[in-house]
Amino acid sequence: MESLARKPWWRRWFGTRSERAAWRFVRRQGYRIVARNYHCSQGELDIVAVDGSVIVFIEVRSTGNEDVERPALSVDTAKQRRLTELALHFLQAKRLLGRPARFDVLALSWPADRSEPAIVHYRNAFEAVGRFQMYS
């Protein structure tokens, strides 16, 4: 029998559920969410928020098992490069290039027997990658 994780409808449902939990978590941390699922030609930013005077680009990664570390490790160098390019696009489009920015990762572990996920917040998870490095 095929795993549910391989079914597109289940992945969309699980991803949406995880993003909603991440939005609630970010708001409880005192961040102001300015964009959710920001799309452009290069891809998508999960959450763009403001923490004090810092613009925070938050990547949400989730799993349906107990291992909360594995989702965070999936934000490899290639993903970091794409997120840097997306963040630069966002900052240019909104005329915010002079503002300090950082990248956070939220890793959610959501086993089937739980109604709420375990969330690990990696603040300043990585520096801007590639030729377009931002101020931090």
C-alpha positions in Angstrom: 0.0 0.0 0.0 1.3 3.5 -0.9 2.2 5.8 1.9 0.0 8.8 2.4 3.0 11.1 2.3 3.3 10.2 -1.4 -0.2 11.4 -2.2 -0.4 15.0 -3.5 -3.7 15.8 -1.7 -2.3 14.6 1.6 0.9 16.6 1.2 -1.1 19.7 0.5 -3.4 19.1 3.5 -0.5 18.4 5.8 1.5 21.4 4.5 -1.5 23.7 5.0 -2.1 22.4 8.5 1.6 22.9 9.4 1.7 26.4 8.0 -1.4 27.4 10.0 0.3 26.1 13.1 3.5 28.0 12.2 1.5 31.3 11.7 -0.1 30.9 15.2 3.3 30.2 16.7 4.9 33.2 15.0 2.2 35.6 16.2 2.5 34.3 19.7 6.2 35.1 19.6 5.2 38.7 19.0 6.1 38.9 15.3 3.9 40.8 12.9 3.2 38.7 9.7 3.4 40.8 6.6 3.1 38.1 4.0 2.1 34.4 3.9 3.0 32.2 0.9 4.6 35.1 -1.0 4.9 34.0 -4.7 7.1 35.3 -7.4 8.7 33.9 -10.5 11.5 32.3 -8.5 9.3 30.5 -6.0 7.6 31.0 -2.7 8.4 32.4 0.8 6.4 30.6 3.5 6.2 33.6 6.0 7.6 37.1 5.9 7.3 38.8 9.3 8.7 41.7 11.3 10.5 41.2 14.6 11.2 44.7 16.0 12.9 46.4 13.1 14.1 43.2 11.4 12.4 41.6 8.4 12.3 37.8 9.0 12.0 35.3 6.2 10.7 32.1 7.8 10.9 28.7 6.1 8.4 26.2 7.5 9.4 22.5 7.4 7.3 19.7 8.9 7.2 15.9 9.3 4.6 13.5 10.5 7.0 11.6 12.8 8.8 12.4 16.1 12.1 13.6 14.5 11.9 17.4 14.7 15.5 17.8 13.6 15.2 16.1 10.1 12.9 18.8 8.7 15.3 21.6 9.7 18.2 19.7 8.1 16.4 19.7 4.8 17.1 23.4 4.4 20.4 22.7 2.6 22.7 25.0 0.8 20.7 24.9 -2.4 17.5 25.7 -0.5 19.3 28.5 1.3 20.4 30.0 -2.0 16.8 29.9 -3.4 15.5 31.5 -0.2 18.2 34.2 -0.4 17.1 35.0 -4.0 13.5 35.1 -3.1 14.2 37.4 -0.1 16.1 39.7 -2.3 13.2 39.8 -4.8 10.8 40.6 -1.9 13.0 43.3 -0.5 13.5 44.9 -4.0 9.8 44.7 -4.8 8.8 46.3 -1.5 11.7 48.9 -1.6 13.1 47.6 1.7 16.7 46.8 0.6 18.2 49.0 3.4 16.4 47.1 6.2 18.0 44.5 8.3 16.8 40.9 7.5 17.4 37.4 8.7 16.4 33.8 7.9 14.6 31.7 10.5 13.5 28.0 10.2 10.5 26.6 12.0 10.7 22.8 12.2 7.4 21.1 13.1 7.0 17.5 14.2 3.4 16.4 14.0 2.9 12.7 14.7 -0.6 11.3 13.9 -1.5 10.9 17.6 -1.1 14.6 18.4 -3.5 17.5 17.9 -0.7 20.1 18.1 2.9 19.9 16.7 6.2 20.2 18.6 7.9 23.3 17.1 11.5 24.2 17.2 12.4 27.7 16.1 15.8 28.2 14.7 16.4 32.0 14.8 19.0 33.3 12.4 19.2 29.8 11.0 21.6 30.7 8.2 23.3 33.7 6.5 22.3 34.9 3.0 23.9 32.6 0.4 25.2 33.5 -3.0 26.2 36.6 -4.7 23.3 38.6 -3.4 24.1 38.8 0.3 21.9 41.0 2.5 22.7 43.0 5.6 22.0 41.3 8.9 
